[in-house]
Amino acid sequence: MNWFSFILLSLAVFRLTRLIVYDQITSFLRSPFMEEVEETNEEGLSEVFLIPRAHGFRGWIGQLISCYWCTGIWASIFLLALKWTVPNVGDPLILLFAVAGLAAIFETIIQAIKLD
């Protein structure tokens, strides 16, 4: 694997991992494995936290998808396996996620600059 492919794959894994762990659009995937806990903070505002279910398979999956580092490893395995076994599908998907990942990084930088 050359450096360009490695960077593309890294950006794709970054984006896929964030998609699974954080993005609202995939909350339906997380909901069977997570519980919502509502708490009131010191200012009296209500905050909702997602915590993994307590027991069993759904709890184990909840632990897995609530951990950015763990999900990143599985996303890496998935994208590498797809790239090596079905490159006609894996390569375009990696490119798609890589472009979206780089766009997310740019947007984060722009938002940080705007706040200053």
CNS distance restraints for C-alpha pairs under 8 A (distance, minus, plus):
assign (resid   1 and name CA) (resid   5 and name CA) 6.18 0.50 0.50
assign (resid   1 and name CA) (resid   6 and name CA) 6.53 0.50 0.50
assign (resid   2 and name CA) (resid   6 and name CA) 6.24 0.50 0.50
assign (resid   3 and name CA) (resid   7 and name CA) 6.11 0.50 0.50
assign (resid   4 and name CA) (resid   8 and name CA) 6.17 0.50 0.50
assign (resid   5 and name CA) (resid   9 and name CA) 6.01 0.50 0.50
assign (resid   6 and name CA) (resid  10 and name CA) 6.05 0.50 0.50
assign (resid   7 and name CA) (resid  11 and name CA) 6.17 0.50 0.50
assign (resid   8 and name CA) (resid  12 and name CA) 6.13 0.50 0.50
assign (resid   8 and name CA) (resid  94 and name CA) 6.94 0.50 0.50
assign (resid   8 and name CA) (resid  95 and name CA) 6.66 0.50 0.50
assign (resid   8 and name CA) (resid  98 and name CA) 5.43 0.50 0.50
assign (resid   9 and name CA) (resid  13 and name CA) 6.08 0.50 0.50
assign (resid   9 and name CA) (resid  79 and name CA) 7.76 0.50 0.50
assign (resid   9 and name CA) (resid  94 and name CA) 6.16 0.50 0.50
assign (resid   9 and name CA) (resid  95 and name CA) 7.92 0.50 0.50
assign (resid   9 and name CA) (resid  98 and name CA) 6.80 0.50 0.50
assign (resid  10 and name CA) (resid  14 and name CA) 6.12 0.50 0.50
assign (resid  10 and name CA) (resid  98 and name CA) 7.51 0.50 0.50
assign (resid  11 and name CA) (resid  15 and name CA) 6.24 0.50 0.50
assign (resid  11 and name CA) (resid  97 and name CA) 6.97 0.50 0.50
assign (resid  11 and name CA) (resid  98 and name CA) 4.50 0.50 0.50
assign (resid  11 and name CA) (resid  99 and name CA) 7.60 0.50 0.50
assign (resid  11 and name CA) (resid 101 and name CA) 5.41 0.50 0.50
assign (resid  11 and name CA) (resid 102 and name CA) 6.59 0.50 0.50
assign (resid  12 and name CA) (resid  16 and name CA) 6.06 0.50 0.50
assign (resid  12 and name CA) (resid  94 and name CA) 5.36 0.50 0.50
assign (resid  12 and name CA) (resid  95 and name CA) 7.00 0.50 0.50
assign (resid  12 and name CA) (resid  96 and name CA) 7.46 0.50 0.50
assign (resid  12 and name CA) (resid  97 and name CA) 4.33 0.50 0.50
assign (resid  12 and name CA) (resid  98 and name CA) 4.01 0.50 0.50
assign (resid  12 and name CA) (resid  99 and name CA) 7.64 0.50 0.50
assign (resid  12 and name CA) (resid 100 and name CA) 7.81 0.50 0.50
assign (resid  12 and name CA) (resid 101 and name CA) 6.24 0.50 0.50
assign (resid  13 and name CA) (resid  17 and name CA) 5.89 0.50 0.50
assign (resid  13 and name CA) (resid  72 and name CA) 6.48 0.50 0.50
assign (resid  13 and name CA) (resid  75 and name CA) 5.86 0.50 0.50
assign (resid  13 and name CA) (resid  76 and name CA) 5.72 0.50 0.50
assign (resid  13 and name CA) (resid  79 and name CA) 7.38 0.50 0.50
assign (resid  13 and name CA) (resid  97 and name CA) 7.48 0.50 0.50
assign (resid  13 and name CA) (resid  98 and name CA) 7.70 0.50 0.50
assign (resid  14 and name CA) (resid  18 and name CA) 6.30 0.50 0.50
assign (resid  14 and name CA) (resid  72 and name CA) 7.13 0.50 0.50
assign (resid  14 and name CA) (resid  98 and name CA) 7.99 0.50 0.50
assign (resid  14 and name CA) (resid 101 and name CA) 6.42 0.50 0.50
assign (resid  15 and name CA) (resid  19 and name CA) 6.07 0.50 0.50
assign (resid  15 and name CA) (resid  97 and name CA) 5.76 0.50 0.50
assign (resid  15 and name CA) (resid  98 and name CA) 6.87 0.50 0.50
assign (resid  15 and name CA) (resid 100 and name CA) 6.70 0.50 0.50
assign (resid  15 and name CA) (resid 101 and name CA) 4.64 0.50 0.50
assign (resid  16 and name CA) (resid  20 and name CA) 6.29 0.50 0.50
assign (resid  16 and name CA) (resid  75 and name CA) 6.65 0.50 0.50
assign (resid  16 and name CA) (resid  97 and name CA) 6.55 0.50 0.50
assign (resid  17 and name CA) (resid  21 and name CA) 6.06 0.50 0.50
assign (resid  17 and name CA) (resid  68 and name CA) 6.81 0.50 0.50
assign (resid  17 and name CA) (resid  71 and name CA) 5.99 0.50 0.50
assign (resid  17 and name CA) (resid  72 and name CA) 5.31 0.50 0.50
assign (resid  17 and name CA) (resid  75 and name CA) 6.25 0.50 0.50
assign (resid  18 and name CA) (resid  22 and name CA) 5.35 0.50 0.50
assign (resid  18 and name CA) (resid  23 and name CA) 6.45 0.50 0.50
assign (resid  18 and name CA) (resid  68 and name CA) 7.56 0.50 0.50
assign (resid  19 and name CA) (resid  23 and name CA) 4.94 0.50 0.50
assign (resid  19 and name CA) (resid  25 and name CA) 7.80 0.50 0.50
assign (resid  19 and name CA) (resid  26 and name CA) 6.69 0.50 0.50
assign (resid  20 and name CA) (resid  26 and name CA) 6.21 0.50 0.50
assign (resid  20 and name CA) (resid  29 and name CA) 7.84 0.50 0.50
assign (resid  20 and name CA) (resid  30 and name CA) 7.81 0.50 0.50
assign (resid  20 and name CA) (resid  65 and name CA) 7.08 0.50 0.50
assign (resid  20 and name CA) (resid  71 and name CA) 7.75 0.50 0.50
assign (resid  21 and name CA) (resid  30 and name CA) 7.88 0.50 0.50
assign (resid  21 and name CA) (resid  65 and name CA) 5.75 0.50 0.50
assign (resid  21 and name CA) (resid  66 and name CA) 6.01 0.50 0.50
assign (resid  21 and name CA) (resid  67 and name CA) 7.46 0.50 0.50
assign (resid  21 and name CA) (resid  68 and name CA) 6.41 0.50 0.50
assign (resid  21 and name CA) (resid  71 and name CA) 7.44 0.50 0.50
assign (resid  22 and name CA) (resid  26 and name CA) 7.89 0.50 0.50
assign (resid  22 and name CA) (resid  27 and name CA) 7.91 0.50 0.50
assign (resid  23 and name CA) (resid  27 and name CA) 6.86 0.50 0.50
assign (resid  26 and name CA) (resid  30 and name CA) 6.91 0.50 0.50
assign (resid  27 and name CA) (resid  31 and name CA) 5.99 0.50 0.50
assign (resid  28 and name CA) (resid  32 and name CA) 7.60 0.50 0.50
assign (resid  30 and name CA) (resid  34 and name CA) 6.07 0.50 0.50
assign (resid  30 and name CA) (resid  62 and name CA) 7.29 0.50 0.50
assign (resid  30 and name CA) (resid  65 and name CA) 7.38 0.50 0.50
assign (resid  31 and name CA) (resid  35 and name CA) 7.09 0.50 0.50
assign (resid  32 and name CA) (resid  58 and name CA) 7.10 0.50 0.50
assign (resid  33 and name CA) (resid  52 and name CA) 6.05 0.50 0.50
assign (resid  33 and name CA) (resid  53 and name CA) 5.79 0.50 0.50
assign (resid  33 and name CA) (resid  58 and name CA) 4.91 0.50 0.50
assign (resid  33 and name CA) (resid  59 and name CA) 6.07 0.50 0.50
assign (resid  33 and name CA) (resid  61 and name CA) 6.23 0.50 0.50
assign (resid  33 and name CA) (resid  62 and name CA) 4.55 0.50 0.50
assign (resid  34 and name CA) (resid  50 and name CA) 5.95 0.50 0.50
assign (resid  34 and name CA) (resid  51 and name CA) 5.42 0.50 0.50
assign (resid  34 and name CA) (resid  52 and name CA) 4.39 0.50 0.50
assign (resid  34 and name CA) (resid  53 and name CA) 5.21 0.50 0.50
assign (resid  34 and name CA) (resid  59 and name CA) 7.61 0.50 0.50
assign (resid  34 and name CA) (resid  62 and name CA) 5.60 0.50 0.50
assign (resid  35 and name CA) (resid  50 and name CA) 5.52 0.50 0.50
assign (resid  35 and name CA) (resid  51 and name CA) 5.37 0.50 0.50
assign (resid  35 and name CA) (resid  52 and name CA) 6.12 0.50 0.50
assign (resid  35 and name CA) (resid  53 and name CA) 5.87 0.50 0.50
assign (resid  36 and name CA) (resid  48 and name CA) 6.31 0.50 0.50
assign (resid  36 and name CA) (resid  49 and name CA) 5.64 0.50 0.50
assign (resid  36 and name CA) (resid  50 and name CA) 4.73 0.50 0.50
assign (resid  36 and name CA) (resid  51 and name CA) 6.56 0.50 0.50
assign (resid  37 and name CA) (resid  48 and name CA) 5.57 0.50 0.50
assign (resid  37 and name CA) (resid  49 and name CA) 5.14 0.50 0.50
assign (resid  37 and name CA) (resid  50 and name CA) 6.26 0.50 0.50
assign (resid  37 and name CA) (resid  51 and name CA) 7.28 0.50 0.50
assign (resid  38 and name CA) (resid  46 and name CA) 6.60 0.50 0.50
assign (resid  38 and name CA) (resid  47 and name CA) 5.58 0.50 0.50
assign (resid  38 and name CA) (resid  48 and name CA) 4.36 0.50 0.50
assign (resid  38 and name CA) (resid  49 and name CA) 6.26 0.50 0.50
assign (resid  39 and name CA) (resid  46 and name CA) 5.65 0.50 0.50
assign (resid  39 and name CA) (resid  47 and name CA) 5.31 0.50 0.50
assign (resid  39 and name CA) (resid  48 and name CA) 6.37 0.50 0.50
assign (resid  39 and name CA) (resid  49 and name CA) 7.84 0.50 0.50
assign (resid  40 and name CA) (resid  44 and name CA) 5.55 0.50 0.50
assign (resid  40 and name CA) (resid  45 and name CA) 5.39 0.50 0.50
assign (resid  40 and name CA) (resid  46 and name CA) 4.39 0.50 0.50
assign (resid  40 and name CA) (resid  47 and name CA) 6.00 0.50 0.50
assign (resid  41 and name CA) (resid  45 and name CA) 5.49 0.50 0.50
assign (resid  41 and name CA) (resid  46 and name CA) 6.32 0.50 0.50
assign (resid  41 and name CA) (resid  47 and name CA) 6.87 0.50 0.50
assign (resid  51 and name CA) (resid  62 and name CA) 7.59 0.50 0.50
assign (resid  51 and name CA) (resid  66 and name CA) 7.69 0.50 0.50
assign (resid  52 and name CA) (resid  59 and name CA) 5.58 0.50 0.50
assign (resid  52 and name CA) (resid  60 and name CA) 7.81 0.50 0.50
assign (resid  52 and name CA) (resid  61 and name CA) 7.91 0.50 0.50
assign (resid  52 and name CA) (resid  62 and name CA) 4.36 0.50 0.50
assign (resid  52 and name CA) (resid  63 and name CA) 5.46 0.50 0.50
assign (resid  52 and name CA) (resid  66 and name CA) 7.06 0.50 0.50
assign (resid  53 and name CA) (resid  58 and name CA) 6.41 0.50 0.50
assign (resid  53 and name CA) (resid  59 and name CA) 4.33 0.50 0.50
assign (resid  53 and name CA) (resid  60 and name CA) 7.92 0.50 0.50
assign (resid  53 and name CA) (resid  62 and name CA) 6.18 0.50 0.50
assign (resid  53 and name CA) (resid  63 and name CA) 7.98 0.50 0.50
assign (resid  54 and name CA) (resid  59 and name CA) 5.24 0.50 0.50
assign (resid  55 and name CA) (resid  59 and name CA) 4.77 0.50 0.50
assign (resid  55 and name CA) (resid  60 and name CA) 7.22 0.50 0.50
assign (resid  56 and name CA) (resid  60 and name CA) 6.32 0.50 0.50
assign (resid  57 and name CA) (resid  61 and name CA) 6.20 0.50 0.50
assign (resid  58 and name CA) (resid  62 and name CA) 5.96 0.50 0.50
assign (resid  59 and name CA) (resid  63 and name CA) 6.14 0.50 0.50
assign (resid  60 and name CA) (resid  64 and name CA) 6.26 0.50 0.50
assign (resid  61 and name CA) (resid  65 and name CA) 6.16 0.50 0.50
assign (resid  62 and name CA) (resid  66 and name CA) 5.99 0.50 0.50
assign (resid  63 and name CA) (resid  67 and name CA) 6.40 0.50 0.50
assign (resid  64 and name CA) (resid  70 and name CA) 5.95 0.50 0.50
assign (resid  64 and name CA) (resid  71 and name CA) 6.24 0.50 0.50
assign (resid  65 and name CA) (resid  70 and name CA) 7.26 0.50 0.50
assign (resid  65 and name CA) (resid  71 and name CA) 5.66 0.50 0.50
assign (resid  66 and name CA) (resid  71 and name CA) 7.82 0.50 0.50
assign (resid  67 and name CA) (resid  71 and name CA) 6.15 0.50 0.50
assign (resid  68 and name CA) (resid  72 and name CA) 6.03 0.50 0.50
assign (resid  69 and name CA) (resid  73 and name CA) 6.53 0.50 0.50
assign (resid  70 and name CA) (resid  74 and name CA) 6.64 0.50 0.50
assign (resid  71 and name CA) (resid  75 and name CA) 6.00 0.50 0.50
assign (resid  72 and name CA) (resid  76 and name CA) 6.05 0.50 0.50
assign (resid  73 and name CA) (resid  77 and name CA) 6.27 0.50 0.50
assign (resid  74 and name CA) (resid  78 and name CA) 6.09 0.50 0.50
assign (resid  75 and name CA) (resid  79 and name CA) 6.11 0.50 0.50
assign (resid  76 and name CA) (resid  80 and name CA) 5.96 0.50 0.50
assign (resid  77 and name CA) (resid  81 and name CA) 5.94 0.50 0.50
assign (resid  78 and name CA) (resid  82 and name CA) 6.09 0.50 0.50
assign (resid  79 and name CA) (resid  83 and name CA) 5.99 0.50 0.50
assign (resid  79 and name CA) (resid  90 and name CA) 6.64 0.50 0.50
assign (resid  79 and name CA) (resid  94 and name CA) 7.06 0.50 0.50
assign (resid  80 and name CA) (resid  84 and name CA) 6.12 0.50 0.50
assign (resid  80 and name CA) (resid  90 and name CA) 7.94 0.50 0.50
assign (resid  81 and name CA) (resid  85 and name CA) 5.86 0.50 0.50
assign (resid  81 and name CA) (resid  86 and name CA) 7.94 0.50 0.50
assign (resid  82 and name CA) (resid  86 and name CA) 5.30 0.50 0.50
assign (resid  82 and name CA) (resid  87 and name CA) 6.53 0.50 0.50
assign (resid  82 and name CA) (resid  89 and name CA) 7.14 0.50 0.50
assign (resid  82 and name CA) (resid  90 and name CA) 4.83 0.50 0.50
assign (resid  83 and name CA) (resid  87 and name CA) 4.55 0.50 0.50
assign (resid  83 and name CA) (resid  88 and name CA) 7.88 0.50 0.50
assign (resid  83 and name CA) (resid  89 and name CA) 7.33 0.50 0.50
assign (resid  83 and name CA) (resid  90 and name CA) 4.24 0.50 0.50
assign (resid  83 and name CA) (resid  91 and name CA) 5.80 0.50 0.50
assign (resid  83 and name CA) (resid  94 and name CA) 8.00 0.50 0.50
assign (resid  84 and name CA) (resid  90 and name CA) 7.68 0.50 0.50
assign (resid  86 and name CA) (resid  90 and name CA) 5.88 0.50 0.50
assign (resid  87 and name CA) (resid  91 and name CA) 5.36 0.50 0.50
assign (resid  88 and name CA) (resid  92 and name CA) 7.02 0.50 0.50
assign (resid  89 and name CA) (resid  93 and name CA) 6.30 0.50 0.50
assign (resid  90 and name CA) (resid  94 and name CA) 5.98 0.50 0.50
assign (resid  91 and name CA) (resid  95 and name CA) 6.19 0.50 0.50
assign (resid  92 and name CA) (resid  96 and name CA) 6.09 0.50 0.50
assign (resid  93 and name CA) (resid  97 and name CA) 6.22 0.50 0.50
assign (resid  94 and name CA) (resid  98 and name CA) 5.92 0.50 0.50
assign (resid  95 and name CA) (resid  99 and name CA) 6.11 0.50 0.50
assign (resid  96 and name CA) (resid 100 and name CA) 6.28 0.50 0.50
assign (resid  97 and name CA) (resid 101 and name CA) 5.89 0.50 0.50
assign (resid  98 and name CA) (resid 102 and name CA) 6.13 0.50 0.50
assign (resid  99 and name CA) (resid 103 and name CA) 6.15 0.50 0.50
assign (resid 100 and name CA) (resid 104 and name CA) 6.15 0.50 0.50
assign (resid 101 and name CA) (resid 105 and name CA) 6.31 0.50 0.50
assign (resid 102 and name CA) (resid 106 and name CA) 6.22 0.50 0.50
assign (resid 103 and name CA) (resid 107 and name CA) 6.11 0.50 0.50
assign (resid 104 and name CA) (resid 108 and name CA) 6.17 0.50 0.50
assign (resid 105 and name CA) (resid 109 and name CA) 6.33 0.50 0.50
assign (resid 106 and name CA) (resid 110 and name CA) 6.18 0.50 0.50
assign (resid 107 and name CA) (resid 111 and name CA) 6.08 0.50 0.50
assign (resid 108 and name CA) (resid 112 and name CA) 6.18 0.50 0.50
assign (resid 109 and name CA) (resid 113 and name CA) 6.23 0.50 0.50
assign (resid 110 and name CA) (resid 114 and name CA) 6.20 0.50 0.50
assign (resid 111 and name CA) (resid 115 and name CA) 6.38 0.50 0.50
assign (resid 112 and name CA) (resid 116 and name CA) 6.76 0.50 0.50
